[in-house]
Amino acid sequence: MNGKVFPVHNNKFKFGTNGLESTEAEMMTPSDLENFAPAIDSTVEEWYAMDAEGWAKAAMTGKKLGFSFSGKRCVGDIGNDYIAGLAWKFGNDVMTKFEWTMVSGAKLSFDCMVNVTTPGGGDTTNLDKLEFEIVCYGKPAFTPAAI
């Protein structure tokens, strides 16, 4: 066997529950998250130089990293309550720390902006939803997995 595959639930996430001032002890995993989707948006500049004889050249000049999360609203869970409470705030009050430990063991950490898009709701027979997105603020720190 050349490699290993892992279930998505082996990914681990932590959010600071005291904004950008969060200590390691204040980093929590919100309960009942069901789905996450990372997205990288790159800025690419293209040009057609004479020396390329009509063929394009390109350079990546910027990146944007974000995640969307969805799950259940779990009242009384510190991480879930913190994220849900950001729905009514803006500016610096929605900035916090974020850590993602990937299934490989690699780790990505950064300051982020949290945008709560669904602080509850659903059909009468459903459980309350919690949906939000985060956007990386500046360059993330990437730590490769130990081999």
N, C-alpha and C positions, 0 to 999 in steps of 0.2 A: 504494500500500500504506500503510495507516494505522499498522500496528504490526509487531512482530516476535515470533516465538515461538522458544524455545530448548529443546534437550534438557535433561532433568533433570540429566545429568552436568555441566552448566555451573555448577551450584551448587558453591561451595567452602566447606569447613569446616576449621577449625583448633581444636585443643585444646591447652591448656597441659600440658606434660609434667613440670612441677615444681609442680603444684598452683596455689594462688592466688599464689604467688611467681613464676610463670612470666614470663620476659622474652619479647620478640618473637622472639628466636632459639630459644626453647624451645617455640614454638607450632608444632605439627605436624599434618599431615593423616594420619589412620590409613589405611594401605593397604587396599585390597580391600573398602571399604564398597560395598554394592550398593543399599541402599534407605534413605531417610529420610522421616520423616513428622512435620511440625510440628503441634502441637495447641495451640489457645488455648481456655482455659476461663474464661468470664467470670462474675462474680457479679452477678446482676441482682436488684434489689429492686423489687417491684411493689406498687401500692396502688390503691385505688378511692376517689377523692376525690368529695365531694358535688358540687363544681363541674364534674366531668367527666360527670355525669349517667349513672353506671353504667359508663362506659368506664374502662379501666385506664390508669394512668400507670406509667412505669418509669424507673429510673436504673441505669446500670452503675456499680457501686461497687468493683469489683476485677477483677483479671485474673491468670491463671496461664498461663505459657508452658512448654511442654515439647516434646521431640523424641524419637522412637524411631529407632534405627539398627539395621541388620542388614547383615552381610557375612561375610567369611571370616576366620578366625583366621590371621594372618600373623606367625609367630614370627620375630623378628629385626628387624621394622619398629618403629622407636622409638614412633610414635604408637599403633600397634596393640598393642604390648607394654604400653605405659602403661595404656591403657584396660582391657585384659584383666587386668592386675595389680590393678586396683581391686576385682575380684570378692571379694577376701578382706579388704577393709578397710571401715571405716564412720566416721561422724562427720566431723570436719574433714578426715580423710585421703582422702575421696572428693570433695572440693571442688576445682574448677579453673576456668580461664578458657576461654571458648568464643567463636568468631567464625564468623559465617555471611556470606559474600559471595554475594548473590543474583544471578540471571542478569541482572537490570536494572543491576547495579553497586551497588545499595544494600547497606548493611552493618549487621548486628545483632551486638552483642557484649555479653556479660554473664558474671558469675560463675555457676557452676552446680554442682549435685550430680549425680554420675554413679552410676547404678544398673546394674551389669552383670547381665543376666538370663540370659544363656547364654554361658559362657566357653569353650565347645567342644561337640562332640557332633554327632550325626547318624547316618545309616545308614552301614554299613561301607564303602560305595562312594562316600560323600560326602566333601567336604573339611570340616574342622572349622569350626564356626560361631562368630561373635562377634556377640552381640546385646546392646544396652544402650539405656538411656533417660537423658535428662538433664532436669533441672528447673531453670529459671531461678531464681536466688537474688536477689530484689529486682527493681528496675526495670532493664530492658535499655537500652542506648544504641543509638539508631537513627540512621544517617547516610544521608540520601536519596542516590539516584544523581545523578551530575552530568548535567545536561541538555545 
